[in-house]
């Protein structure tokens, strides 16, 4: 079998993205290496987390800037080195097994290799007994595990996860977390968004705090949750609603307003 070339680091170079008249990602400069294995993007609703992932993954093109995959210029090579699981899994009208098998077939694997990978992915996600069940008949938690099984069967070097447990009950969410942890321990780079701070505390090894399309802080997870350096990040961890309290976070420094002291409130 041909050895895969390494596709890391992936680097976002001065990336900006506009939606209508609104700039939703602003001058993002961010490099992801193999370590730490689990990078979490967190921030308030509307911060741009999902778009951040989509641009990095390549399914949304930035209006400005570039995303570099270790200098790799071939789109197919980049595509085969990564996979993405969305908040709401996109599944076909096939069996659980069939959804995984088709993804592998599209990637050009022969029947024997596909059977092996399908069996392995079903086993690792606890879906073997549901292999012949229609994907549409699975519970939401099972469907999300199927989406993960399909992604892991592709053996990506980088796996993007967009709030994969957002609609799951706690038991199902913990099952997904165990799968994610196992993938990272097997050498897959995880880049994941989450609205669940407790989940981020459990899983994250580094945290990127995004606010209104800008990276406001990036730190090892332990240091971030112990005490962020950025005022907005501290307010976010304290449960403040940043969309209406952002002025109060900045104002009052030495009795002056944010505008007077020249702080960027975006």
N, C-alpha and C positions, 0 to 999 in steps of 0.2 A: 504494500500500500504506500502511496506517495505521502511523504511527510509534510505536514502542514507548515507553511511559513508563519512565523509569529507576526501577529497583526497589532500588537501593542507596542508602544503606547498609542492611544487615540487622543488627539489634541484638537480642541476647539480654539481657533485663532480669531479673536476679535469678531465673534459671531453676533450679529443682530438680526432680528426678525420682526417684521411689521404685519399686523392684521388690521386692514382698513387704515385708519389714520393713527392707530395706536402702536407704539413700539413695545412689543411684548417680551423680547429678549434684547438686552442692551450690552453690547461690547463684552461678550462672554469670552474669557480666556481661561481655559481649564484643560489640564492634562490628566489622563487616567492611565496609570501603570498597572501591572499585574498585582502589585501589592500597594496598599492593603486590598484584600480580596473583595470586601463588601463596602461599596461607597453608596451612601444614602443622600438623596436630595430631598430636603424638607423645606417648608415655608407655608405661609398662609394660602388660603384659596385665592386663585388668580395670580399667583406668583410667577407662573410660567413653567412649573415643574414638568408637566406632560410634554409641552412643546420642547423643552430642553432635551428630553429623552428622544423625541422624534427627530429633532435636528441631528443629534449625535448619532442616532441609529441610521439616518439617511433617508427616511421616508418623507421628510420635509426639508426643502432646500432653504438655507438662510438667504436673506436679502443682502447681507454683507458678511464678509469673512469666509473662512474655510474650516472644514473638518478633515483632519489628516489622520490616516490610519497607518502609522509607521512607514510613511512614504509609499504605501501600496496604491497604485493608480487604477488597477483593474477592478471595475465595479463588481464583477462576479466573485472575485476572490474576497473582496470586502464583505459581500453579502453572505458568503458561505462561512465566514468566520464569526458571525454574530446571529443572534435571534432576539425576538422581543415577545413578551407576554403582556397583553393589555388588561385593563381593569375589568372589562367585559370580554370574555374569551370569544374569539371568532372560530366557530366550528362548522364543519361541513355535515351534510345529511348522509353520514356514513356511520359505521360502527366506531367504537372507541379505538379499536385496532386499526380500522381503515383510515381514520384521521391521521394517525402517526405514519402509517405505511405510505400514504399518498405524498406527504411532505418529503419523505426519504426518496421516493421514486422521482419526484421533481428534481431532487438534487443529484439524480443519476446513479443511485446505488442499485446494485443487482439484488435479485430476489433473496438470495441466501443471507446477504449482509442485512437486508431490511428485516427479515424475520428475527435475526439475532438482536438487532437494536430495538425492535418493537417489544420483544419479550423482556429485555432488560429495562426499558423505560416503564413498561407497565408494572413490573415488579418493584422498581424503586419508588413508584408513586402510589403503590397499593391498589392498582386498578386491574390486576390480572383477572379477577373474577368477573369483571365488567367488560372484558375485551370484546365480546360480541354484542354488547348492548348499544343501541343507537345513542350517539353522543347527545342528541337533543333530549333524550330521556333521563340523562344524568342529573343529579342535584347540582346546584350552582357550585358548591365546593368541589364536587367530583369533576365538573367541567373545567374548573380552574386547574385542578391537578392534571387533567388531560392536556390542557394547553402547556403546562410545564413539561409533561412527558414528551409531547411533540417537540418542544424546544430542545430538551436535553438529548433526545435521540439524534438530533442534528450535530451534536457534540461541538457546540460553539465555543470559541475562546472568550467571547463576551456575551453576557445575557442581560438585556434591558428588561426591567420589570416595572410596569406602571401601576402602582398601588394594587398589587395582585390579591390582596386580602381585604380590600375596602368593603366588599359586600358579603363577607363570610362571617359565620358565627365563630366564637372564640376557639372551639375545638378544631374546626376546619382551618382557621387561620394558623393555628399552631402546627398542623400537619404541613401546610405550605411552607412555613418558616423552617421546619426540619428539612424539607427538601432543598430549600435555598441554601441552608447552611451546609448540607452535604455536597451540593454542587460546588460551592466555593472551596470547600476542603479538597475537592477533587481537581482543583486548578482552574475553575471557570471564574472569570472576573464578573462580579455582580455590580450593576449600576441600577439603583432602585429608588423610586419615589415612594413616599409613605406619608399619610396624614396622621399616623398613629405614633405618637412620641414614645410610648412604652415599647412598641415594636422596634423602633429605631434604637432604643437603649439596649434591647436584647440582641439585636442583630448587627447593627452598624459597627464598622471599624473606623470609618471616617464619615464626617458629616459636611455637606455643602448646604449652607443656608441661603435660600433664594428669596428675594423680596422685590416685587414689581419688576421682574425681569433682569435683576442684577444679582450677582454673587456678592453677598455682604460679609460672609465669613466661611472659611473652610478650615477644619481642624480635626485632629483625631477625636473619635467619638467620646472617649473618656473625658478629655479636656473640655470639649464642647458642652457636655451635659453637666460638668462640674461648675462651669461658669464661662459663658460666651464673652468674647471681648466686645462684640458689636451690641449697641443699645437695642436695636430692633430685635436681634436674636434673643437677648435677655427677656425683652417684653413678650416675645412669642412663647418662650418656655414658661413664662409666668401666666400664660393664658389670656393675654391682652389682645383685643381685636384691633389689629394693626391698621385695618382699612379706615377706622375712624379715630384711633388714638395715636396715629403716627406723629401728629404735631406735638402732643403732650410728651412723647418720648424724647423729642429733641428740645422743646422749649424749656425755659427755666434754668439754663446753664448760666450761672453767674448773673441771673436776673435778666438775661437777654433772650430774644427769640432765635429760632433756628436760622431765619433769614439774616439776622444781624451778625451771627457768628459764622455764617457762610457754610452751613452743613447742608449737604445734598439730601433731601427728604424722599428721593425716589427709591 
